[in-house]
Amino acid sequence: MVSFKEAINTYVSAKDGNRPHLIADAFRPDAELSMELKTDSISFPGSAIGADGIAKVLVSQFAQQYENVYTFCIGVPPHDQPSFDCVWLVCMTEKSTAAARVGFGRYRWHYDAVARKISGLCITIEQMHTLPSDMSPQILSWARGLPYPWCPPDLPARTAPLLAPIQRIVDELQRLADSEAVEPDTRRSFTQN
């Protein structure tokens, strides 16, 4: 039996480690993915249906372009409630250029307690920044030192390298995490079948 937290952990392991076969352990066969991009600096399809479709979009195709991926769910993991929202942070490098990518956004998860798998995921990408390849070692070292995959909200900002672009990113991430913690969620809920 897989808990909600374990299902999310499995998704992160699948995506970050280029392990598409793990997606079926985390998602129902008919699970739905939707994507909302608030930046033009990365592209994804707007949706995918089924564990196979999700594995293709979020793991196989993603891994063709990116490596050294660290995805952090910011905050406290869920219990087995039916839905859960959290802020995320990602640090990675581009395969073709070794440039660093640092971004953040929101996850909205829906969990089927009977199947013990994720039934839906909405990913919002708030910001995604490309930074010079000479910054990659410091950024990856910082990412490697953070608790993975669940990270306390204040830790990225407290431990970030003293690079101006990263400081701006973690300040924005902190604001987003703080707003998620104090504001009730009034966004449209994910459609459930």
PECOR-V424615 format. One line per field, one symbol per residue. ss: DSSP state (A for helix, B for strand, O for the rest). psi: psi as a letter, one per 30 degrees, with the letter a starting at -180 (. if undefined). A space follows every 10 residues. Layout:
ss = ???
psi = ???
//
This chain:
ss = OOOAAAAAAA AAAAAAOOOA AAAAAABBBB BBBBBBBOOO OOOOOOBBBA AAAAAAAAAA AAAAABBBBB BBBBOOOOOO OOBBBBBBBB BBBBOOOOOB BBBBBBBBBB BBOOOOBBBB BBBBBBBBBB BOAAAAAAAA AAAAAOOOOB BOOOAAAAAO OOOAAAAAAA AAAAAAAAAA AAOOOOOOOO OOO
psi = kkleeeeeee eeeeeeghif ffeffeklfg lkkkkjkglg glkllflkkl eeeeeeefde eefffllhkj kkkkakllah lflkklklkk kllkeffgkk kkllakkjkk kjfefhlkfk kkkkjekjkk lkfffeeeee eeeffkkkfk kkefeeefgk likeeeeeef eeeeeeeeee ffkkjglklk kk.
//
